[in-house]
C-alpha cells in the first residue's frame, strides 16, 4: 500500500481496492508462480472489465460518476507523481 500511495498518490488506495479482487488481499507476500497466475487472470479479463477498472480508479469520491473534481484529483495525482520522479 505504501508503494502504491508513494508512486501513484491519491490513485494508490483506489488501485489497491480494485486490484484486491485479482491479487487476493495483499496481507502477505505471494510467490512468483502465484503472481504470474494472478497477472494472467488480470490481463485476460474482458475489455469491459478493464474499462470498469479504469473508471473506478478515476471515480475518486466513489459516487459512480466522474465529475470535474474527480478529473482534477486524477490530474493532480499524476502531476505529483511526475514531479516526484523528477526530483
Buried (B, 14 or more C-beta within 10 A) or exposed (E): EEEBBEEBBBBBBBBBEBBEEBBEEEEEEBEEEEEEBBEEEBEEEEEEEEEEBEBBBEBBEEEEEBEEEBEEBBEEBBEBBEEEEEE
